[in-house]
């Protein structure tokens, strides 16, 4: 079974409608040799799931005004390319004013570039300001079998 890698953010102020980085997951590797855990090598590449890397993002956010929140998974930085297969425009969620809103998004990076990959989650709100009360970005190798 693969390890899950995670990073969190607490109390991040969103000062404007500009896109901003919420979480950055630094490079990781499963460090599994071929056939680790008694199973066959996945796609012949040690430690990387045959289907890529699955990313899971969950956030609790409080906006100052009614707004929408656009989430994007990017490679490397705020200006990096959107992860292959994820909607280029991001996913959009409507937020309710002045209360904590739960927002989630998932992505599958099929490029099998887990080693040395930096994953970034960005958000942009459509109006006002907001506070990310708590956010978690998790990643692990994805495969259709154990």
QUIHUZI-V730086 format. One record per helix or strand of 3 or more residues. SS is the DSSP state (H for helix, E for strand). FROM is the first residue (numbers start at 1). TO is the last residue. If there is no record, write none. Layout:
SS_FROM_TO ; SS_FROM_TO
This chain:
E_5_14 ; E_20_25 ; H_36_38 ; E_52_63 ; E_67_75 ; E_91_95 ; E_100_109 ; E_119_125 ; E_130_142
